[in-house]
Amino acid sequence: MAKKLSTNSLWQSIKRRCSATFFSKSPADSSRLVESLLVTGSLYGIELGNIDPSWYRQK
């Protein structure tokens, strides 16, 4: 029983760390993500509009 509790708490810890890492709400991260998707999307034929990343940065 104690081993199962330890495994569950380990899994919860890993899950919490991953969600904090991948689902951060930082605007800088989201703008970089948009910039990377615009450029790589155009390479694969996905038309998203203007691919110049400077258009999407705050001035």
CHARMM internal coordinates of N, CA and C (Angstrom, degrees):
IC EDIT
DIST 1 N 1 CA 1.4496
DIST 1 CA 1 C 1.5348
ANGL 1 N 1 CA 1 C 110.81
DIST 1 C 2 N 1.3346
ANGL 1 CA 1 C 2 N 116.57
DIHE 1 N 1 CA 1 C 2 N -41.53
DIST 2 N 2 CA 1.4635
ANGL 1 C 2 N 2 CA 120.10
DIHE 1 CA 1 C 2 N 2 CA -179.57
DIST 2 CA 2 C 1.5252
ANGL 2 N 2 CA 2 C 110.95
DIHE 1 C 2 N 2 CA 2 C -66.15
DIST 2 C 3 N 1.3324
ANGL 2 CA 2 C 3 N 117.26
DIHE 2 N 2 CA 2 C 3 N -35.90
DIST 3 N 3 CA 1.4610
ANGL 2 C 3 N 3 CA 120.60
DIHE 2 CA 2 C 3 N 3 CA 179.22
DIST 3 CA 3 C 1.5278
ANGL 3 N 3 CA 3 C 110.49
DIHE 2 C 3 N 3 CA 3 C -66.56
DIST 3 C 4 N 1.3266
ANGL 3 CA 3 C 4 N 117.29
DIHE 3 N 3 CA 3 C 4 N -39.22
DIST 4 N 4 CA 1.4562
ANGL 3 C 4 N 4 CA 120.64
DIHE 3 CA 3 C 4 N 4 CA 179.10
DIST 4 CA 4 C 1.5300
ANGL 4 N 4 CA 4 C 110.52
DIHE 3 C 4 N 4 CA 4 C -65.83
DIST 4 C 5 N 1.3112
ANGL 4 CA 4 C 5 N 117.54
DIHE 4 N 4 CA 4 C 5 N -39.74
DIST 5 N 5 CA 1.4552
ANGL 4 C 5 N 5 CA 121.53
DIHE 4 CA 4 C 5 N 5 CA 177.87
DIST 5 CA 5 C 1.5275
ANGL 5 N 5 CA 5 C 110.44
DIHE 4 C 5 N 5 CA 5 C -62.70
DIST 5 C 6 N 1.3149
ANGL 5 CA 5 C 6 N 116.43
DIHE 5 N 5 CA 5 C 6 N -40.62
DIST 6 N 6 CA 1.4527
ANGL 5 C 6 N 6 CA 121.27
DIHE 5 CA 5 C 6 N 6 CA 178.72
DIST 6 CA 6 C 1.5267
ANGL 6 N 6 CA 6 C 111.08
DIHE 5 C 6 N 6 CA 6 C -64.90
DIST 6 C 7 N 1.3286
ANGL 6 CA 6 C 7 N 116.65
DIHE 6 N 6 CA 6 C 7 N -40.72
DIST 7 N 7 CA 1.4596
ANGL 6 C 7 N 7 CA 121.11
DIHE 6 CA 6 C 7 N 7 CA 178.54
DIST 7 CA 7 C 1.5184
ANGL 7 N 7 CA 7 C 110.92
DIHE 6 C 7 N 7 CA 7 C -64.69
DIST 7 C 8 N 1.3340
ANGL 7 CA 7 C 8 N 116.85
DIHE 7 N 7 CA 7 C 8 N -42.27
DIST 8 N 8 CA 1.4594
ANGL 7 C 8 N 8 CA 119.96
DIHE 7 CA 7 C 8 N 8 CA 179.03
DIST 8 CA 8 C 1.5198
ANGL 8 N 8 CA 8 C 111.62
DIHE 7 C 8 N 8 CA 8 C -64.33
DIST 8 C 9 N 1.3143
ANGL 8 CA 8 C 9 N 117.10
DIHE 8 N 8 CA 8 C 9 N -42.63
DIST 9 N 9 CA 1.4605
ANGL 8 C 9 N 9 CA 118.69
DIHE 8 CA 8 C 9 N 9 CA -179.76
DIST 9 CA 9 C 1.5344
ANGL 9 N 9 CA 9 C 110.99
DIHE 8 C 9 N 9 CA 9 C -68.42
DIST 9 C 10 N 1.3186
ANGL 9 CA 9 C 10 N 117.53
DIHE 9 N 9 CA 9 C 10 N -33.65
DIST 10 N 10 CA 1.4625
ANGL 9 C 10 N 10 CA 120.81
DIHE 9 CA 9 C 10 N 10 CA 175.75
DIST 10 CA 10 C 1.5251
ANGL 10 N 10 CA 10 C 110.02
DIHE 9 C 10 N 10 CA 10 C -64.38
DIST 10 C 11 N 1.3281
ANGL 10 CA 10 C 11 N 116.41
DIHE 10 N 10 CA 10 C 11 N -45.57
DIST 11 N 11 CA 1.4617
ANGL 10 C 11 N 11 CA 120.87
DIHE 10 CA 10 C 11 N 11 CA 179.12
DIST 11 CA 11 C 1.5260
ANGL 11 N 11 CA 11 C 110.63
DIHE 10 C 11 N 11 CA 11 C -62.01
DIST 11 C 12 N 1.3177
ANGL 11 CA 11 C 12 N 117.26
DIHE 11 N 11 CA 11 C 12 N -42.03
DIST 12 N 12 CA 1.4636
ANGL 11 C 12 N 12 CA 120.60
DIHE 11 CA 11 C 12 N 12 CA 179.31
DIST 12 CA 12 C 1.5239
ANGL 12 N 12 CA 12 C 110.88
DIHE 11 C 12 N 12 CA 12 C -64.67
DIST 12 C 13 N 1.3080
ANGL 12 CA 12 C 13 N 116.90
DIHE 12 N 12 CA 12 C 13 N -37.49
DIST 13 N 13 CA 1.4600
ANGL 12 C 13 N 13 CA 121.15
DIHE 12 CA 12 C 13 N 13 CA 178.04
DIST 13 CA 13 C 1.5308
ANGL 13 N 13 CA 13 C 111.01
DIHE 12 C 13 N 13 CA 13 C -65.17
DIST 13 C 14 N 1.3180
ANGL 13 CA 13 C 14 N 116.45
DIHE 13 N 13 CA 13 C 14 N -44.74
DIST 14 N 14 CA 1.4740
ANGL 13 C 14 N 14 CA 120.91
DIHE 13 CA 13 C 14 N 14 CA 178.54
DIST 14 CA 14 C 1.5209
ANGL 14 N 14 CA 14 C 110.20
DIHE 13 C 14 N 14 CA 14 C -63.42
DIST 14 C 15 N 1.3095
ANGL 14 CA 14 C 15 N 116.69
DIHE 14 N 14 CA 14 C 15 N -44.05
DIST 15 N 15 CA 1.4619
ANGL 14 C 15 N 15 CA 121.66
DIHE 14 CA 14 C 15 N 15 CA -179.57
DIST 15 CA 15 C 1.5299
ANGL 15 N 15 CA 15 C 110.98
DIHE 14 C 15 N 15 CA 15 C -62.46
DIST 15 C 16 N 1.3147
ANGL 15 CA 15 C 16 N 116.68
DIHE 15 N 15 CA 15 C 16 N -41.04
DIST 16 N 16 CA 1.4596
ANGL 15 C 16 N 16 CA 121.39
DIHE 15 CA 15 C 16 N 16 CA 179.52
DIST 16 CA 16 C 1.5324
ANGL 16 N 16 CA 16 C 110.82
DIHE 15 C 16 N 16 CA 16 C -65.69
DIST 16 C 17 N 1.3316
ANGL 16 CA 16 C 17 N 116.95
DIHE 16 N 16 CA 16 C 17 N -42.43
DIST 17 N 17 CA 1.4670
ANGL 16 C 17 N 17 CA 120.34
DIHE 16 CA 16 C 17 N 17 CA 179.53
DIST 17 CA 17 C 1.5240
ANGL 17 N 17 CA 17 C 111.76
DIHE 16 C 17 N 17 CA 17 C -66.06
DIST 17 C 18 N 1.3200
ANGL 17 CA 17 C 18 N 116.70
DIHE 17 N 17 CA 17 C 18 N -41.79
DIST 18 N 18 CA 1.4690
ANGL 17 C 18 N 18 CA 120.00
DIHE 17 CA 17 C 18 N 18 CA 180.00
DIST 18 CA 18 C 1.5181
ANGL 18 N 18 CA 18 C 111.00
DIHE 17 C 18 N 18 CA 18 C -65.19
DIST 18 C 19 N 1.3214
ANGL 18 CA 18 C 19 N 116.82
DIHE 18 N 18 CA 18 C 19 N -43.26
DIST 19 N 19 CA 1.4597
ANGL 18 C 19 N 19 CA 118.77
DIHE 18 CA 18 C 19 N 19 CA -179.46
DIST 19 CA 19 C 1.5218
ANGL 19 N 19 CA 19 C 110.91
DIHE 18 C 19 N 19 CA 19 C -66.52
DIST 19 C 20 N 1.3202
ANGL 19 CA 19 C 20 N 117.79
DIHE 19 N 19 CA 19 C 20 N -34.70
DIST 20 N 20 CA 1.4666
ANGL 19 C 20 N 20 CA 120.45
DIHE 19 CA 19 C 20 N 20 CA 177.55
DIST 20 CA 20 C 1.5259
ANGL 20 N 20 CA 20 C 110.87
DIHE 19 C 20 N 20 CA 20 C -68.72
DIST 20 C 21 N 1.3239
ANGL 20 CA 20 C 21 N 116.91
DIHE 20 N 20 CA 20 C 21 N -33.12
DIST 21 N 21 CA 1.4591
ANGL 20 C 21 N 21 CA 120.77
DIHE 20 CA 20 C 21 N 21 CA -178.74
DIST 21 CA 21 C 1.5220
ANGL 21 N 21 CA 21 C 112.09
DIHE 20 C 21 N 21 CA 21 C -76.95
DIST 21 C 22 N 1.3314
ANGL 21 CA 21 C 22 N 116.66
DIHE 21 N 21 CA 21 C 22 N -48.22
DIST 22 N 22 CA 1.4573
ANGL 21 C 22 N 22 CA 120.48
DIHE 21 CA 21 C 22 N 22 CA -172.02
DIST 22 CA 22 C 1.5163
ANGL 22 N 22 CA 22 C 114.08
DIHE 21 C 22 N 22 CA 22 C -87.50
DIST 22 C 23 N 1.2991
ANGL 22 CA 22 C 23 N 118.22
DIHE 22 N 22 CA 22 C 23 N -19.60
DIST 23 N 23 CA 1.4567
ANGL 22 C 23 N 23 CA 120.23
DIHE 22 CA 22 C 23 N 23 CA -176.31
DIST 23 CA 23 C 1.5190
ANGL 23 N 23 CA 23 C 111.52
DIHE 22 C 23 N 23 CA 23 C -116.57
DIST 23 C 24 N 1.3112
ANGL 23 CA 23 C 24 N 116.31
DIHE 23 N 23 CA 23 C 24 N 38.74
DIST 24 N 24 CA 1.4619
ANGL 23 C 24 N 24 CA 119.46
DIHE 23 CA 23 C 24 N 24 CA 177.87
DIST 24 CA 24 C 1.5234
ANGL 24 N 24 CA 24 C 108.77
DIHE 23 C 24 N 24 CA 24 C -70.73
DIST 24 C 25 N 1.2927
ANGL 24 CA 24 C 25 N 116.52
DIHE 24 N 24 CA 24 C 25 N 149.13
DIST 25 N 25 CA 1.4566
ANGL 24 C 25 N 25 CA 121.90
DIHE 24 CA 24 C 25 N 25 CA -176.27
DIST 25 CA 25 C 1.5289
ANGL 25 N 25 CA 25 C 111.65
DIHE 24 C 25 N 25 CA 25 C -102.56
DIST 25 C 26 N 1.2895
ANGL 25 CA 25 C 26 N 117.12
DIHE 25 N 25 CA 25 C 26 N 26.88
DIST 26 N 26 CA 1.4550
ANGL 25 C 26 N 26 CA 121.24
DIHE 25 CA 25 C 26 N 26 CA -178.17
DIST 26 CA 26 C 1.5289
ANGL 26 N 26 CA 26 C 110.46
DIHE 25 C 26 N 26 CA 26 C -74.27
DIST 26 C 27 N 1.3331
ANGL 26 CA 26 C 27 N 118.17
DIHE 26 N 26 CA 26 C 27 N 128.24
DIST 27 N 27 CA 1.4631
ANGL 26 C 27 N 27 CA 119.78
DIHE 26 CA 26 C 27 N 27 CA 179.81
DIST 27 CA 27 C 1.5248
ANGL 27 N 27 CA 27 C 112.83
DIHE 26 C 27 N 27 CA 27 C -65.55
DIST 27 C 28 N 1.3186
ANGL 27 CA 27 C 28 N 117.67
DIHE 27 N 27 CA 27 C 28 N -30.19
DIST 28 N 28 CA 1.4660
ANGL 27 C 28 N 28 CA 119.81
DIHE 27 CA 27 C 28 N 28 CA 179.06
DIST 28 CA 28 C 1.5229
ANGL 28 N 28 CA 28 C 110.47
DIHE 27 C 28 N 28 CA 28 C -65.99
DIST 28 C 29 N 1.3247
ANGL 28 CA 28 C 29 N 116.78
DIHE 28 N 28 CA 28 C 29 N -40.19
DIST 29 N 29 CA 1.4561
ANGL 28 C 29 N 29 CA 120.25
DIHE 28 CA 28 C 29 N 29 CA 178.91
DIST 29 CA 29 C 1.5188
ANGL 29 N 29 CA 29 C 111.07
DIHE 28 C 29 N 29 CA 29 C -66.22
DIST 29 C 30 N 1.3228
ANGL 29 CA 29 C 30 N 117.32
DIHE 29 N 29 CA 29 C 30 N -41.15
DIST 30 N 30 CA 1.4591
ANGL 29 C 30 N 30 CA 119.60
DIHE 29 CA 29 C 30 N 30 CA -178.27
DIST 30 CA 30 C 1.5244
ANGL 30 N 30 CA 30 C 111.30
DIHE 29 C 30 N 30 CA 30 C -69.13
DIST 30 C 31 N 1.3241
ANGL 30 CA 30 C 31 N 117.58
DIHE 30 N 30 CA 30 C 31 N -35.34
DIST 31 N 31 CA 1.4647
ANGL 30 C 31 N 31 CA 118.68
DIHE 30 CA 30 C 31 N 31 CA 178.29
DIST 31 CA 31 C 1.5239
ANGL 31 N 31 CA 31 C 110.73
DIHE 30 C 31 N 31 CA 31 C -69.05
DIST 31 C 32 N 1.3188
ANGL 31 CA 31 C 32 N 117.12
DIHE 31 N 31 CA 31 C 32 N -37.39
DIST 32 N 32 CA 1.4719
ANGL 31 C 32 N 32 CA 119.99
DIHE 31 CA 31 C 32 N 32 CA 176.31
DIST 32 CA 32 C 1.5200
ANGL 32 N 32 CA 32 C 110.56
DIHE 31 C 32 N 32 CA 32 C -65.97
DIST 32 C 33 N 1.3096
ANGL 32 CA 32 C 33 N 116.99
DIHE 32 N 32 CA 32 C 33 N -36.18
DIST 33 N 33 CA 1.4566
ANGL 32 C 33 N 33 CA 120.73
DIHE 32 CA 32 C 33 N 33 CA 178.08
DIST 33 CA 33 C 1.5211
ANGL 33 N 33 CA 33 C 110.36
DIHE 32 C 33 N 33 CA 33 C -64.84
DIST 33 C 34 N 1.3171
ANGL 33 CA 33 C 34 N 117.38
DIHE 33 N 33 CA 33 C 34 N -44.12
DIST 34 N 34 CA 1.4644
ANGL 33 C 34 N 34 CA 121.03
DIHE 33 CA 33 C 34 N 34 CA 178.22
DIST 34 CA 34 C 1.5205
ANGL 34 N 34 CA 34 C 110.08
DIHE 33 C 34 N 34 CA 34 C -61.96
DIST 34 C 35 N 1.3255
ANGL 34 CA 34 C 35 N 116.76
DIHE 34 N 34 CA 34 C 35 N -43.62
DIST 35 N 35 CA 1.4638
ANGL 34 C 35 N 35 CA 119.90
DIHE 34 CA 34 C 35 N 35 CA 179.25
DIST 35 CA 35 C 1.5247
ANGL 35 N 35 CA 35 C 111.81
DIHE 34 C 35 N 35 CA 35 C -61.04
DIST 35 C 36 N 1.3058
ANGL 35 CA 35 C 36 N 117.57
DIHE 35 N 35 CA 35 C 36 N -41.16
DIST 36 N 36 CA 1.4645
ANGL 35 C 36 N 36 CA 119.42
DIHE 35 CA 35 C 36 N 36 CA -179.36
DIST 36 CA 36 C 1.5213
ANGL 36 N 36 CA 36 C 111.31
DIHE 35 C 36 N 36 CA 36 C -71.49
DIST 36 C 37 N 1.3231
ANGL 36 CA 36 C 37 N 117.86
DIHE 36 N 36 CA 36 C 37 N -35.57
DIST 37 N 37 CA 1.4644
ANGL 36 C 37 N 37 CA 120.02
DIHE 36 CA 36 C 37 N 37 CA 178.31
DIST 37 CA 37 C 1.5169
ANGL 37 N 37 CA 37 C 111.95
DIHE 36 C 37 N 37 CA 37 C -68.16
DIST 37 C 38 N 1.3188
ANGL 37 CA 37 C 38 N 117.28
DIHE 37 N 37 CA 37 C 38 N -36.15
DIST 38 N 38 CA 1.4602
ANGL 37 C 38 N 38 CA 119.93
DIHE 37 CA 37 C 38 N 38 CA 179.31
DIST 38 CA 38 C 1.5189
ANGL 38 N 38 CA 38 C 111.47
DIHE 37 C 38 N 38 CA 38 C -61.80
DIST 38 C 39 N 1.3105
ANGL 38 CA 38 C 39 N 116.81
DIHE 38 N 38 CA 38 C 39 N -45.92
DIST 39 N 39 CA 1.4658
ANGL 38 C 39 N 39 CA 120.77
DIHE 38 CA 38 C 39 N 39 CA -177.18
DIST 39 CA 39 C 1.5220
ANGL 39 N 39 CA 39 C 110.86
DIHE 38 C 39 N 39 CA 39 C -71.79
DIST 39 C 40 N 1.3123
ANGL 39 CA 39 C 40 N 118.23
DIHE 39 N 39 CA 39 C 40 N -48.59
DIST 40 N 40 CA 1.4646
ANGL 39 C 40 N 40 CA 120.02
DIHE 39 CA 39 C 40 N 40 CA -177.80
DIST 40 CA 40 C 1.5186
ANGL 40 N 40 CA 40 C 111.66
DIHE 39 C 40 N 40 CA 40 C -71.75
DIST 40 C 41 N 1.3144
ANGL 40 CA 40 C 41 N 117.58
DIHE 40 N 40 CA 40 C 41 N -31.49
DIST 41 N 41 CA 1.4611
ANGL 40 C 41 N 41 CA 120.03
DIHE 40 CA 40 C 41 N 41 CA 177.45
DIST 41 CA 41 C 1.5175
ANGL 41 N 41 CA 41 C 111.60
DIHE 40 C 41 N 41 CA 41 C -64.02
DIST 41 C 42 N 1.3215
ANGL 41 CA 41 C 42 N 116.81
DIHE 41 N 41 CA 41 C 42 N -37.50
DIST 42 N 42 CA 1.4627
ANGL 41 C 42 N 42 CA 119.59
DIHE 41 CA 41 C 42 N 42 CA 179.79
DIST 42 CA 42 C 1.5230
ANGL 42 N 42 CA 42 C 111.25
DIHE 41 C 42 N 42 CA 42 C -68.16
DIST 42 C 43 N 1.3188
ANGL 42 CA 42 C 43 N 117.70
DIHE 42 N 42 CA 42 C 43 N -27.60
DIST 43 N 43 CA 1.4651
ANGL 42 C 43 N 43 CA 120.33
DIHE 42 CA 42 C 43 N 43 CA 176.92
DIST 43 CA 43 C 1.5247
ANGL 43 N 43 CA 43 C 111.74
DIHE 42 C 43 N 43 CA 43 C -66.85
DIST 43 C 44 N 1.3226
ANGL 43 CA 43 C 44 N 116.31
DIHE 43 N 43 CA 43 C 44 N -30.20
DIST 44 N 44 CA 1.4613
ANGL 43 C 44 N 44 CA 120.92
DIHE 43 CA 43 C 44 N 44 CA -178.02
DIST 44 CA 44 C 1.5240
ANGL 44 N 44 CA 44 C 112.86
DIHE 43 C 44 N 44 CA 44 C -99.46
DIST 44 C 45 N 1.3248
ANGL 44 CA 44 C 45 N 117.63
DIHE 44 N 44 CA 44 C 45 N 11.89
DIST 45 N 45 CA 1.4506
ANGL 44 C 45 N 45 CA 120.85
DIHE 44 CA 44 C 45 N 45 CA 175.44
DIST 45 CA 45 C 1.5147
ANGL 45 N 45 CA 45 C 114.40
DIHE 44 C 45 N 45 CA 45 C 86.74
DIST 45 C 46 N 1.3077
ANGL 45 CA 45 C 46 N 117.54
DIHE 45 N 45 CA 45 C 46 N 13.12
DIST 46 N 46 CA 1.4624
ANGL 45 C 46 N 46 CA 120.45
DIHE 45 CA 45 C 46 N 46 CA 177.68
DIST 46 CA 46 C 1.5204
ANGL 46 N 46 CA 46 C 107.26
DIHE 45 C 46 N 46 CA 46 C -91.70
DIST 46 C 47 N 1.3077
ANGL 46 CA 46 C 47 N 116.45
DIHE 46 N 46 CA 46 C 47 N 114.44
DIST 47 N 47 CA 1.4586
ANGL 46 C 47 N 47 CA 120.70
DIHE 46 CA 46 C 47 N 47 CA -177.99
DIST 47 CA 47 C 1.5239
ANGL 47 N 47 CA 47 C 109.34
DIHE 46 C 47 N 47 CA 47 C -90.17
DIST 47 C 48 N 1.3098
ANGL 47 CA 47 C 48 N 116.22
DIHE 47 N 47 CA 47 C 48 N 112.87
DIST 48 N 48 CA 1.4591
ANGL 47 C 48 N 48 CA 121.48
DIHE 47 CA 47 C 48 N 48 CA -178.46
DIST 48 CA 48 C 1.5213
ANGL 48 N 48 CA 48 C 112.39
DIHE 47 C 48 N 48 CA 48 C -114.25
DIST 48 C 49 N 1.3025
ANGL 48 CA 48 C 49 N 117.82
DIHE 48 N 48 CA 48 C 49 N 5.45
DIST 49 N 49 CA 1.4512
ANGL 48 C 49 N 49 CA 120.12
DIHE 48 CA 48 C 49 N 49 CA -176.96
DIST 49 CA 49 C 1.5110
ANGL 49 N 49 CA 49 C 110.36
DIHE 48 C 49 N 49 CA 49 C 110.52
DIST 49 C 50 N 1.2931
ANGL 49 CA 49 C 50 N 116.24
DIHE 49 N 49 CA 49 C 50 N -147.74
DIST 50 N 50 CA 1.4589
ANGL 49 C 50 N 50 CA 121.74
DIHE 49 CA 49 C 50 N 50 CA -178.67
DIST 50 CA 50 C 1.5233
ANGL 50 N 50 CA 50 C 109.47
DIHE 49 C 50 N 50 CA 50 C -70.74
DIST 50 C 51 N 1.3289
ANGL 50 CA 50 C 51 N 116.67
DIHE 50 N 50 CA 50 C 51 N 129.94
DIST 51 N 51 CA 1.4600
ANGL 50 C 51 N 51 CA 119.66
DIHE 50 CA 50 C 51 N 51 CA -177.16
DIST 51 CA 51 C 1.5185
ANGL 51 N 51 CA 51 C 112.47
DIHE 50 C 51 N 51 CA 51 C -95.90
DIST 51 C 52 N 1.3308
ANGL 51 CA 51 C 52 N 117.58
DIHE 51 N 51 CA 51 C 52 N 5.14
DIST 52 N 52 CA 1.4595
ANGL 51 C 52 N 52 CA 119.94
DIHE 51 CA 51 C 52 N 52 CA 178.31
DIST 52 CA 52 C 1.5288
ANGL 52 N 52 CA 52 C 109.09
DIHE 51 C 52 N 52 CA 52 C -75.30
DIST 52 C 53 N 1.3364
ANGL 52 CA 52 C 53 N 118.66
DIHE 52 N 52 CA 52 C 53 N 112.03
DIST 53 N 53 CA 1.4666
ANGL 52 C 53 N 53 CA 120.64
DIHE 52 CA 52 C 53 N 53 CA -175.48
DIST 53 CA 53 C 1.5256
ANGL 53 N 53 CA 53 C 114.24
DIHE 52 C 53 N 53 CA 53 C -63.35
DIST 53 C 54 N 1.3273
ANGL 53 CA 53 C 54 N 117.63
DIHE 53 N 53 CA 53 C 54 N -23.90
DIST 54 N 54 CA 1.4659
ANGL 53 C 54 N 54 CA 119.00
DIHE 53 CA 53 C 54 N 54 CA -178.28
DIST 54 CA 54 C 1.5285
ANGL 54 N 54 CA 54 C 111.82
DIHE 53 C 54 N 54 CA 54 C -66.48
DIST 54 C 55 N 1.3191
ANGL 54 CA 54 C 55 N 118.54
DIHE 54 N 54 CA 54 C 55 N -21.11
DIST 55 N 55 CA 1.4562
ANGL 54 C 55 N 55 CA 121.57
DIHE 54 CA 54 C 55 N 55 CA 177.37
DIST 55 CA 55 C 1.5214
ANGL 55 N 55 CA 55 C 111.47
DIHE 54 C 55 N 55 CA 55 C -68.00
DIST 55 C 56 N 1.3120
ANGL 55 CA 55 C 56 N 116.87
DIHE 55 N 55 CA 55 C 56 N -25.31
DIST 56 N 56 CA 1.4605
ANGL 55 C 56 N 56 CA 120.71
DIHE 55 CA 55 C 56 N 56 CA -173.30
DIST 56 CA 56 C 1.5217
ANGL 56 N 56 CA 56 C 112.82
DIHE 55 C 56 N 56 CA 56 C -99.92
DIST 56 C 57 N 1.3136
ANGL 56 CA 56 C 57 N 118.55
DIHE 56 N 56 CA 56 C 57 N 1.72
DIST 57 N 57 CA 1.4665
ANGL 56 C 57 N 57 CA 122.00
DIHE 56 CA 56 C 57 N 57 CA 177.05
DIST 57 CA 57 C 1.5179
ANGL 57 N 57 CA 57 C 109.61
DIHE 56 C 57 N 57 CA 57 C -91.64
DIST 57 C 58 N 1.3148
ANGL 57 CA 57 C 58 N 115.51
DIHE 57 N 57 CA 57 C 58 N 145.91
DIST 58 N 58 CA 1.4600
ANGL 57 C 58 N 58 CA 119.33
DIHE 57 CA 57 C 58 N 58 CA 176.00
DIST 58 CA 58 C 1.5164
ANGL 58 N 58 CA 58 C 109.16
DIHE 57 C 58 N 58 CA 58 C -73.32
DIST 58 C 59 N 1.2996
ANGL 58 CA 58 C 59 N 116.12
DIHE 58 N 58 CA 58 C 59 N 140.15
DIST 59 N 59 CA 1.4723
ANGL 58 C 59 N 59 CA 120.65
DIHE 58 CA 58 C 59 N 59 CA -177.04
DIST 59 CA 59 C 1.5011
ANGL 59 N 59 CA 59 C 110.83
DIHE 58 C 59 N 59 CA 59 C -105.34
END
COOR INIT
IC SEED 1 N 1 CA 1 C
IC BUILD
